[in-house]
Amino acid sequence: MAWTDERVEELKKLWSEGLSASQIAKQLGGVTRNAVIGKVHRLGLSGRATPSRPARRTVKPSRPRTTTTATAPAARPAARPAPSASPAAPAPAPVEPAVLPSGEFATVLTLRDSMCKWPIGDPAQAEFRFCGRKTAGGNAYCEAHSSMAYQPSAKRRRRTSDAGAALDAIAATRRYNF
């Protein structure tokens, strides 16, 4: 299909009326939407008399919501604190790095498979080193650092009071987010 002078004039008229490229392609027949877009670009047609899409409507800011005692959810009894099986363990004392037989500390170059790879210090500093103590089995860390690195997950028990509190929290976020 060739762009004749008549078809170009029709394209200009339809474009200025605000029709989309797809609508113009249907009316002209024998051309695609992309062909219309390309021709409009080559002709340098810019603004339209009316936009092809309806203007967005403005959104009014919502009024702040006020809660009254009549609409407030009924207060639930306070959840009991979870009984802890054991008191919180104190933080382990820092373990000093092992001194190698050469009198130096373990570095990346001196680490072996049976040495603790726990980093000590800032890697950007010259004093950075690794623990270097003996490890048990195929562990990456010594016993002291393993206890810090590998914390057992606490067993969770579902309590109805916890579930109720979670549902209340979800309802509260929905109320303010939507």
Helices and strands as residue ranges (DSSP letters): H 5-17, H 21-28, H 33-43, E 119-120, E 129-130, H 143-149, H 160-177
